[in-house]
């Protein structure tokens, strides 16, 4: 039974990823507002209803890796040992950047992806919403790791600063890439400066 459940979950994940890959390709090629969910379904060879089963909103077809990011953070915080919550998060981000994980990888594909987002008001608005949501979720996870209430203001401060550091660093890396410069130094430099600010701001708390 467990093998069957595992196979079913794997099939569902493969279908979800296949739909997302098709949607992203079409959106980058033709623009988000010029592609319908019906066209995505036809190209992915699934029913339109199937697309909405996996992605409640059209915008979710584009931003499909947010839960992966949450899972990585949860794992890092739960297995941090004697490391501080913020330290564990920072170590995770450094590792992902150094390994060129897809969440941080800068390439022609990712540059095209973010150009598509910038050109669509709906996607740009959704990207901003997700930044706020992810910061809220991170604050709750940090607070839980430190044994504090989810609404703890110091956890919210830490999360907001950490997310801001990553967003600014990624934006600088994209600009460097578009200017035919190496994106990694720009990303790492700004990320570390942001992390240093978090460490200073949260000194004396259980978060660092």
C-alpha positions as CSV (number, residue, x, y, z in Angstrom):
1,X,0.0,0.0,0.0
2,X,2.8,2.4,0.9
3,X,4.5,1.6,-2.4
4,X,1.3,2.4,-4.3
5,X,0.8,5.7,-2.4
6,X,4.4,6.7,-3.1
7,X,4.0,5.9,-6.8
8,X,0.8,7.9,-7.0
9,X,2.4,10.9,-5.3
10,X,5.3,10.7,-7.6
11,X,3.0,10.6,-10.6
12,X,1.1,13.6,-9.3
13,X,4.3,15.6,-8.8
14,X,5.5,14.7,-12.3
15,X,2.2,15.8,-13.8
16,X,2.3,19.1,-11.8
17,X,5.9,19.8,-12.9
18,X,5.1,19.0,-16.6
19,X,2.2,21.4,-16.6
20,X,4.3,24.1,-14.9
21,X,7.2,23.6,-17.4
22,X,4.8,23.9,-20.4
23,X,3.2,27.0,-18.9
24,X,6.4,28.7,-18.2
25,X,7.7,28.1,-21.7
26,X,4.6,29.5,-23.3
27,X,4.5,32.5,-21.0
28,X,8.2,33.3,-21.7
29,X,7.6,32.9,-25.5
30,X,4.4,34.8,-25.8
31,X,3.8,36.7,-22.6
32,X,1.7,35.8,-19.6
33,X,-1.4,37.7,-20.7
34,X,-1.3,36.2,-24.2
35,X,-1.6,32.6,-23.1
36,X,-4.8,31.1,-21.7
37,X,-5.1,28.2,-19.2
38,X,-6.9,26.3,-21.9
39,X,-3.9,26.6,-24.2
40,X,-1.6,25.4,-21.4
41,X,-3.8,22.4,-20.9
42,X,-3.8,21.6,-24.6
43,X,-0.1,21.9,-24.8
44,X,0.4,19.8,-21.7
45,X,-2.1,17.2,-23.0
46,X,-4.3,17.4,-19.9
47,X,-7.8,18.7,-19.2
48,X,-8.3,22.3,-18.2
49,X,-9.8,21.1,-14.9
50,X,-6.6,19.2,-14.2
51,X,-4.5,22.4,-14.5
52,X,-6.7,24.1,-11.9
53,X,-6.6,21.0,-9.7
54,X,-2.8,21.6,-9.3
55,X,-2.8,25.4,-9.7
56,X,-5.8,27.3,-8.3
57,X,-4.7,30.5,-10.0
58,X,-3.1,31.1,-13.4
59,X,-0.3,33.0,-11.6
60,X,0.5,29.9,-9.6
61,X,1.6,28.2,-12.9
62,X,4.6,30.6,-12.8
63,X,5.5,30.7,-9.1
64,X,5.5,26.9,-8.5
65,X,8.5,26.5,-6.3
66,X,7.5,28.4,-3.2
67,X,6.5,25.3,-1.3
68,X,9.9,23.7,-2.1
69,X,11.6,26.7,-0.5
70,X,9.4,26.4,2.6
71,X,10.2,22.7,2.9
72,X,13.9,23.4,2.7
73,X,13.7,26.0,5.4
74,X,11.6,23.8,7.7
75,X,14.2,21.0,7.3
76,X,17.1,23.3,8.0
77,X,15.5,24.7,11.1
78,X,14.4,21.3,12.5
79,X,17.8,19.8,12.0
80,X,19.9,22.7,13.0
81,X,21.3,21.1,16.2
82,X,23.0,23.8,18.3
83,X,22.9,26.4,15.6
84,X,20.7,29.5,16.0
85,X,17.5,29.7,13.9
86,X,18.8,32.7,11.8
87,X,22.2,31.0,11.5
88,X,20.6,27.8,10.2
89,X,18.6,29.8,7.7
90,X,21.7,31.7,6.5
91,X,23.7,28.5,6.2
92,X,20.9,27.0,4.1
93,X,20.9,30.1,1.8
94,X,24.7,30.1,1.4
95,X,24.6,26.4,0.5
96,X,21.9,26.8,-2.1
97,X,23.7,29.7,-3.7
98,X,27.0,27.9,-3.8
99,X,25.4,24.8,-5.3
100,X,23.5,26.9,-7.8
101,X,20.2,25.5,-6.7
102,X,17.4,26.4,-9.2
103,X,15.9,28.8,-6.7
104,X,19.0,31.0,-7.0
105,X,20.5,30.1,-10.3
106,X,21.0,33.0,-12.8
107,X,20.9,32.1,-16.4
108,X,19.2,33.1,-19.7
109,X,16.2,31.1,-18.7
110,X,15.8,32.7,-15.3
111,X,16.5,36.2,-16.8
112,X,13.7,35.5,-19.3
113,X,11.4,34.3,-16.6
114,X,11.8,37.5,-14.6
115,X,11.5,39.6,-17.7
116,X,8.1,37.9,-18.3
117,X,7.1,38.7,-14.7
118,X,8.1,42.3,-15.0
119,X,6.1,42.7,-18.2
120,X,2.9,41.4,-16.6
121,X,1.1,43.6,-14.0
122,X,-0.7,40.5,-12.7
123,X,2.6,38.5,-12.2
124,X,4.4,41.5,-10.7
125,X,1.6,41.9,-8.2
126,X,1.6,38.2,-7.4
127,X,5.4,38.3,-6.9
128,X,5.0,41.1,-4.3
129,X,2.2,39.2,-2.6
130,X,4.4,36.1,-2.4
131,X,7.3,38.0,-0.9
132,X,5.0,39.2,2.0
133,X,3.6,35.7,2.4
134,X,7.0,34.0,2.5
135,X,8.3,36.6,5.0
136,X,5.3,35.9,7.2
137,X,5.8,32.1,6.9
138,X,9.5,32.5,7.7
139,X,8.7,34.6,10.8
140,X,6.4,31.9,12.1
141,X,9.0,29.2,11.5
142,X,11.8,31.2,13.2
143,X,9.5,32.0,16.1
144,X,8.6,28.3,16.5
145,X,12.3,27.3,16.4
146,X,13.1,29.9,19.1
147,X,10.2,28.8,21.3
148,X,8.3,32.1,20.9
149,X,4.8,33.0,19.8
150,X,4.2,33.2,16.0
151,X,3.5,36.9,16.2
152,X,6.8,37.7,17.9
153,X,7.9,41.1,16.5
154,X,11.6,40.1,16.6
155,X,10.9,37.1,14.5
156,X,9.0,39.3,12.0
157,X,11.9,41.7,11.9
158,X,14.4,38.9,11.3
159,X,12.2,37.4,8.5
160,X,11.6,40.8,6.8
161,X,15.3,41.6,6.8
162,X,16.3,38.2,5.6
163,X,13.8,38.2,2.7
164,X,14.8,41.7,1.8
165,X,18.5,40.8,1.6
166,X,17.7,37.8,-0.7
167,X,15.4,39.8,-3.0
168,X,17.9,42.7,-3.3
169,X,20.8,40.4,-3.8
170,X,19.0,38.4,-6.5
171,X,18.0,41.6,-8.3
172,X,21.6,42.8,-8.3
173,X,22.7,39.4,-9.7
174,X,20.1,39.6,-12.5
175,X,21.3,43.1,-13.4
176,X,25.0,41.9,-13.4
177,X,24.0,39.0,-15.7
178,X,22.2,41.3,-18.2
179,X,25.4,43.4,-18.3
180,X,27.5,40.3,-19.1
181,X,29.1,40.3,-15.7
182,X,29.3,37.3,-13.3
183,X,26.2,37.3,-11.2
184,X,27.5,35.2,-8.3
185,X,29.8,37.9,-6.7
186,X,27.0,40.5,-6.7
187,X,24.6,38.0,-5.1
188,X,26.9,36.8,-2.5
189,X,28.2,40.2,-1.5
190,X,24.8,41.8,-1.0
191,X,23.4,38.7,0.7
192,X,26.3,38.7,3.2
193,X,25.9,42.4,3.9
194,X,22.2,41.8,4.5
195,X,22.9,38.9,6.8
196,X,25.4,41.0,8.8
197,X,22.6,43.5,9.3
198,X,20.3,40.9,10.6
199,X,22.9,39.6,13.0
200,X,23.5,43.1,14.3
201,X,19.8,43.9,14.6
202,X,18.9,40.7,16.4
203,X,21.9,40.5,18.7
204,X,20.9,39.5,22.2
205,X,17.8,37.5,21.0
206,X,17.4,33.8,20.7
207,X,17.3,34.1,16.9
208,X,21.0,34.7,16.4
